[in-house]
Amino acid sequence: MTTYATLEMVKERLAITTTAHDTQIGNKITHADNWVNRQLGPYVTTPLAVPPQEVKDAEADIAAGLFREEASGKFKIGRAHV
């Protein structure tokens, strides 16, 4: 599945230069992509064939935010807040 954001875009936002968190970041990109497509779905056919840069950037920002939240221990996707 192709997402709007890339691993590199999200890692840049997080200032991560290693591959240690690539799997977790990839999961966050997938979650962000699903959310973006659900938001756009009522208005356009998704996934977008040629997404504007704003959509790519928004998805990367969302994925980075999800990663930060989970890393802080405040939020776990699919799990109750502890």
Summary of the structure (lengths in Angstrom):
residues: 82
radius of gyration: 12.9
end to end distance: 31.6
largest distance: 39.4
contacts: 207
relative contact order: 0.21
helix: 57%
strand: 0%
